[in-house]
Amino acid sequence: MSDNIRRIDGGLDIYTNGSRVSLSSGSSPLSPVQALFHIVNDDAVTCGLRTTSYWSGSTGAPYKNNDNSLWEVFNTVTSDSVNQSWAGSFANAYHNIPAGVTDGGLRTGIIGWAVSVAVNDYVHAGTLQQQIGCYGVAGFQGAGSATTAVISNATAVRGFIYNESEGATITNARAGEFISNASIGIVQNNIAVFADARNGTATNYSFFGSSGKIYNSDQILAGGVATQSSSLVCARHAGNAYEFGHPDSNGYASNIGATWSLGAPFLAFCAEADPSGNTFATRGKPGTVISTDLAGALVFSRLPDANASGQSLTESARFDAGGHLILAETPCLPTKTPASSTAVGIPGEVCWDADYLYVCIVANTWKRVALSSW
């Protein structure tokens, strides 16, 4: 063993009264930085600090994030500040993977918990801002095989907004930020952004954009149900799938969906499907519904009660499967008096006035019958 290399078995504790501990592997002088431990490295092909850990144990619950930790930071914050800290920052992990070999282990570019752990009498009472749980890059860097290289189940950023402090407030949190660039090989089953925004009280979003356009050139799926068509936007759901309408909350909301029990598709104006059965609800306005009976008929219905749930549709008219128009109520024909028997008219057009009923029998040719009391 070289004279300038010493092996130390066990732990090494260095105590200092405030003087800096310095290590230098280069020719640059040690500049007077305010750090207790200072490393200077001039060689561009080596790292300033390398840590190798063979730790395979498990710490006591619930602090399992400490397993295999190479770097941890404990801070005592005594006043408002903009200090930055890193729980772990490991730039690269290199792997030699020959063709045909599959390694199912976990590779993480950077893993770090930005939580404050309740140890050493640390308290959770103040505010921590701009916490980033994990930030990393996943994939291949540099040339590889275009025929055998595979990236499968990659997650560039997976962040959980974590809280065990009962009654604490989580606000303005971001679960993940990710940019994905795919080139050659196979890219499959990957997550661009993974967010789990559960157990909240109000205004929690898995995705939120304060401005700008939402753009996606591939199919957009809402509801987790596979599509049956090649539509760009799919929302299949028992009940209301799409909502639209005026921002006025007094009954203007309209919905597209399928009834909960029957599954009949509908377009509801100023109405919505109830969360059970095949009934509908209104919220301040009467409703109108266009639906199908799943047998080929197109049904036009109304919801006369302006503010009630559990309403069955009152049918107004329908086109049956054969295309025939069937009216549920007595038709009201328009009042009109043709100027003459050769006035402009469409074959089959019917109108009336106080004395006659008029029928257009061929284009621009009318006949009439007198009306009388009985």
Beta strands, then each sheet from edge to edge (+ up, - down):
strand 1: 21-24
strand 2: 37-40
strand 3: 150-152
strand 4: 186-188
strand 5: 220-222
strand 6: 233-235
strand 7: 239-244
strand 8: 254-258
strand 9: 265-269
strand 10: 272-273
strand 11: 280-281
strand 12: 287-292
strand 13: 298-303
strand 14: 314-319
strand 15: 325-327
strand 16: 350-352
strand 17: 356-362
strand 18: 365-370
sheet 1: 1+ 2+
sheet 2: 3+ 4+
sheet 3: 5+ 6+
sheet 4: 7+ 8- 9+ 12- 13+ 14- 15+
sheet 5: 10+ 11-
sheet 6: 16+ 17- 18+
end
